[in-house]
């Protein structure tokens, strides 16, 4: 996905659900940013990056949490809901990654391997239309439709 495409979808008042790659940065607004003397916010203090590894370790296997007022992207920060689901079969998925690495000649970073234990989604759907617990189901359904 490209953040500009998702922003375009949102500008057209349509909905999206997308999976976020492990190297994508997720932020929240800083409630206490630093200001210049003229009242402008200092750019580096407007947002706080969310540490996904810390968030993952706070979740039990199978548990899901939502970051309601999140911003995704390092430069073009798209406002969105972020849903984080901790997987229960992390070891199986890690093993699959090792096999994939050998097969494709790719190398995953240690951080990517650690974060393979979670699925992270972003969506602009309201909570009353798609509750937190249904985001993964809707995302999976999308792939089933594309296969048809």
Beta strands, then each sheet from edge to edge (+ up, - down):
strand 1: 17-19
strand 2: 26-29
strand 3: 47-49
strand 4: 64-72
strand 5: 78-86
strand 6: 118-123
sheet 1: 1+ 6- 5+ 4- 2+ 3-
end
